[in-house]
Amino acid sequence: MNIIETVRTSIKAILANRMRSSLTILGIIIGVAAVISLMSIGRGSQAAITANIESLGTNLLFIRSGATNIEGVRGSQGSLNTLTLDDAEALADSSLTPAIKAVAPQVQTFAQIIVGKQNTFTQVLGVTPEYESVRNFPVAEGRFISDTDVKNKSLVVVLGSDVAEALFGDESVIGQTVKISGRQFKVVGVLVSKGGTGLGSSDDVVIAPITTVQTRLYSQRTTSGSESVQTINVQVVSAEDTDAAIEQITAILRQRHKITGDDDFTISSQQETIDTLKASTQVWVLFLGAIAGISLLVGGIGIMNIMLVSVTERTREIGIRKAVGAKKRDILLQFLVEAALLSLVGGGIGVLIGWGVSRLVSGINLGGTAITTVMSADILILAVSVSAAIGIVFGIYPAYRAARLNPIEALRYE
């Protein structure tokens, strides 16, 4: 019997028991649809996290006080106050650091922001004008912090969109005042909304001149008595210049800090942050896929069960076919093809349903965050391949059992 005839016979056998075949296929449909929809949601979350990080600037390096390890103590990064505004100015000298495009130091603290009876607790960033372009914080209204603000330690702030809405609602914000630590600050701008929720969101932040924050809100000093900064954000000319920029930064800071041993600062890159998050979210994606895969496993067990029943019901048919010359491999192939067809049909329908579900849930707001889905070819190929493999794997035993039937005993079977 050729393969075409085998497929035709298998289709007839499947259609002979439509209800049973449909219920068997349903298990595969649910499994494949679950794999596709859950993995697309996981991939979407991964893409959204990466996009949020990249929206804060590109080709970035972050210099923080303290070393990653000091005297065997892990996680000591940031435990020392070693960076200053003068360090940032030295790194901004293009004659010394040709691989660096811009430098933006920052200090940060948290404070209660009060307007009349309204108040909110949020992060306060002290920055320089370069921060707007380096970290991609454009203003929607008004202006950003200026050099004059930094020089005069002006009591001015730029509000994140969420902070502005929480304190002023739909009122005009520019020119209004807010109270921070008992001092009145004038609002000179509102940032463009980037989405995201919670503390640390670019929408839930207040920005002030770095010198104002250092002297009025949060003062930390280095061992030499200078006002310290917690982070120096560095924008590299291009991704290819990252290694050169790190070498230039290291050389300048070691010279300025008179370092002969271990560095008293740590340099990390934006790409390292993205790679770390991708690695952690990839585990989440695989976990979602594994959970959905259980449905496929159950569907495979259903196929095995139905094929065993089919072998029992068709024992006499198998005996007749063997009596007229059918070989073991012909019987084996027929039952394997039947199992594979059930699985492939279910996989195909499951792909369509999974794709539809992922499109349907995309954009739904859940807990203040919109669900993002990403459908890729590898997810579809994986789901269909696994469903086909499950059909074959779980169809092997019933097919083998059918192929081993003794034709004389099969003919006697009632």
N, C-alpha and C positions, 0 to 999 in steps of 0.2 A: 504493500500500500504506500503510495507516495504521500508527500507532506500535504499537498493540496487536499487529497481525499481524506487524510487524517483530520485536517482542520474542519472540513465540511461535516464529517461524522461527529466531531466534538461539538460543533455548533448545534447540530440536531439534538444531541444528547442534552445539552444545556437548555434548549428551548422546550424540550419535552417536559421539563419541570420548572416552569417559569417562576412560580412563587418561591420555591426553594432556592433557585438560582439567584433571584432578586434579593432575598434576605441575606444570602452569602455575600453577594457583591456589596450590599449595604455596609457590612463591617469594614471592607476595604475602603469604601468611599469615605466613611467617617474618619478612618485612620489617616488617609492621604490628605483630606481637607484639613484635619487638625494639624498635621505636620507643616503644611504649607502656610496656613494662617498664623500659627504661633511663631514659626521661624521668621516669617516676614515682619511680624511685630517686633521680634527680637532684633532683627537686622535694622529695622527702622529706628529703634531706640539707640542702637549703636551709631547709626548715621547722624541722628539728632544731637547726640553728645559731642561727636566730632565736629559737627557744624557749629555748635555753640562755642566750643573752644576756639575754633578758627575765626569765628566772628569777633573775637576779642583782639584780633591782630594776627599778622602772619610773620613768619621767620623770626620768632621771638626767642630771646634768651632771658632767663631770670637769675639775677644775682642776689643771694640772700646771705645774711650774716651767719657766721659759724660754719664749721665743717660738718660733713655728713657723719663722720665718726671722730670723736676726740677721746684719746686715752681709752679706747675700747668701748666707749658708750655709744650705742646706736641711737640715731634719731636726734643728735645734738644740733642739727641744722637750725639756725635761728636762735640758739640759746645764748649767743654772744652779740653785743651791739658793736659792730666793727665798721659798718658802712656809713658814709657821710655824703652830704650834698657836694662837697669838694671832690669826692671820688667820682660822682656822676659827671661833674663838669670836666674832669680829666678824661673820662672815657668818651666824652662828646667831642674831643679834639680830633678832627678828621686827619690831621697830620700824623697822629700817633695811632689812630685806629681806622684805617681806610676801609676795613670790612664792615664797619658799623654805620648804619644810616641815621639812627636817632636814639637818644637816651632819655628815659623818663623815670626818675626816682619817685618813690611813694612811701608814705607812712599810713597806717590804718588803725582805727580804733572803732569802738561801738558807743553809741550815745542815744539818748532820748531826744527826739526832735519834737518840739511843741509849737503849736499854733492855736492860740485861744484855748478851746476845750478839746481840741484834737491833738493827738500825739502818736508817735510811732517810734519803735526801737529799731535802729538799723545801723549799717556799717558806714563809717565816715572815712573817706580817703583824702589824704593830703597829697596833692600832685602839683606838677608844673604844666605849662601849656602844651609841652610835647606829648603829654599823656593822651591827649585827644586823638592824635594820629597814630601813635605807637600801639595803643590798646583799642583803637577803633571805637571811640566814645563820642560820636557826633551829637551835636545839639539839635533839637527840633525847634526850640524857641530860644530867643536871647543869644547869649554868647557863652564861651567856655572861660576857664580861668586864664588870666593874662599875665604877662611878665610884670606889669605894674602891680597887680594884685599880690604876686609873690614877693616883690621887692618891698612893698608897703605893709605886708602882713594884713591885708584887707579882710574885713569880716564879711565875705561874700561866699555864696554857695551856688552850686549847680545841682539840681535835684533829679534823681531818677524818676521815670514816668510813674511808677507805682507809688513812690513817696509823695510826689506832687498830687496825685489823685486822692491818696489817703488823707492828706492835710487840707487840700483846697477844693477837692471835688472838681466841678466844672468851672470854677472861678479862674480868672486870669492870674497867673502865678508871678510873672516877671514884675519885679519891684516890690513884691511882698516881703515880709520879714518872718524869720523863724527863730526860735530860741533853742540854743544848744549850750548846755552847761552854764546856764544863767546869762549868756551873752546873746545879743540880737545880731543875726546875720541876714544880710540882704540877698534875696534870690535874684540871680542874674541870668539863669538859663535852666532849661529842662532838656534832659537827654532823650534821644530817639529810643523808643521802646524796642527791645530785642526779644521779648518773651522770657519765660522762665519764672520760677517762683521761689520764695524763701530767702533767708539771709544769704548773701553772696551773689545773688542775681544782679546783673547789670542794671536792672530796672529798680531794684530795691537798694539804692545807695545814695549817699550825699557826698558831693565832691567840693573840696575847699582848697585854698592855696596851701602848699606844703608847709610854708613857714608859719602860717596861721595855726595849723593843727599842731605843729611842734611847740609853739610858744603858748597857745591858749587852751588846747584840748588834751594833748597827749605828748608828754616830753620824755624822751629817753636819750641817754648820753653814752658815748663810747668811753672807754677807760681813760682816754686823754681829755675828756670833758666836753667834746664837741657834740652838737645835736646829731643824733643818728637817724638813718633811714632804714626801714625794714627790708625793702626790696628795690633793686634797680632794674627796670625793664629795658631791655636792649633790643632794638630792631636791626637785624642784619640786612645788608644790602641785598643778598639773595641766599637761598638755601645752600648753594654751593660754597658760600663764604662762611658757613657756620663754624667749621673747625678753625679757620684763620681768626675769626672774631674771638673765639674762646682763648686762643693762644695770646692774642693781643690784650684781652681783658686780664688774663692771668698775670702777664708780665707787668702791666701797669699797676695792678692792685698789690702784687707782691713787693714791688718797688716802693709804692707809697706807704704800705704798712710795715715796711722793713722786715719782711718775712724771710727767715732762713730755714725754717722747718716746714711743718704742715700748713696749708692754707687756712686762713681764718674766715673764709667765705666759700660759698658753694654755688656752682653754675649749673643750671639745668635748662633744658630746651623745651620748647613747646611740643616738638615732635616726640620727645620722651614721654611727656604727659599724655599725648594722644595714643601712643603705642601701649602705654600701661593701661589706659582705659579700654582700649580695643581688646587687649588680652583678657581683662576682667569681664567685659561684656560678652566676649566670645563664649566664655564659660556659661553665661546666662542663656545665650542663644542655643548652645548645645543641650543645656538642661531642658529648655522648652521643647526642643526637638525630641529628646529622649522621652519626655512625658507623653508627647503626642504619639511617639513610636509604639507605646504600649497598646494603643488602639489598633495599630497595624498588626501587632503580635496577636491580639485577640481575633482580628479578622482572619489571620493565617490559620489559627486553630479552627475557626469556623469552616474554612476551606477543607482542611483535613477531615473534619467530621463529616461534611457533606460528601466528600469523595469516597470515604469508607462506606457510607450508606449506599452510594451509587454502585460501588463494587459488589456489595452484597445483593442489591436488587438486580444487577446485570450479570450475575454469575452464569446463568444458563446461556446468555448471549455470548459471554467470553468463551464458554466451552464450545459453542457452535463455531465461532470464528477460528479457534485453535484447531478444531476438527477439520476445517476446510483449508488449513494451511497457514493461518496467521502465526507468526513467530512471537517469542516473548517480547522482543524489542518493539514489535508493532503494537502490542497491547500496552506496554510501558509508555510508549510515545503518545498513544491516544489519551491516556488518562493524565499524563503530564501536560499535554496541550490543553485539555479541558481546564485543569487547574490554573494554567498560565492565562488562558482567555478570561476566566472569571476575575483573576487578579488584575489583568490589564484593563479590562472594561471598567472595573471599580476604580482603578488608578486614574484613568482618563476623566471619568466623571468627577472624582475627588479633586483633581487639579482645577477643573472649572469652578467647582464650589469653593475650594480654598482660595482661589484667585478672587472670586466674587466677595467672599467674607473679608479678605484683606482690604479690598477697595472700599467695602462698606464701612469698616471700622476706622479707616484712615481719616483723621481730622476730628474724630469724636473727642470732646473735652472730658477728661477724667481727672477729678481732683485738681482742677486748675491747669492741667497739662494736656495738650493735644496729643492723641495717639498718632504716631507716624509709622507707616509700613513701607517696606522696601521689598519688591518682588524681583528676584534675580533668577537667571536661567539655571544656576547650579541647584537652587532649592527645588525647582520643578523636576530637573533630571534626577536628583537624589530621591525625591518622593516616588516618582514613577519606577525608577530602577529597583528601589527597595520593595515596592508593592509587587513587581514582577518576580523578584527573587523570592519573596515570601510565598507566592503562589507555587513556584517550582519546588522550593524546599519542603513546604508542607504538603505538596502533592506527590513527593517521591515515595513515601511509604505506602499510600493507597495504590499508587501505580505499580509499585514493586509487588504488592500483595496480589493485585489482579494478574500480573504477568506470571506469577508462580502457580496459579491455579492449575490443578490437574484437569485436563479436558474431559476425561471419563467421569470424574466426580462432579465436574461442573455441569455436564449434561444430565446427570441424575438429580441435580439440585432442583427442588420445587419452591 
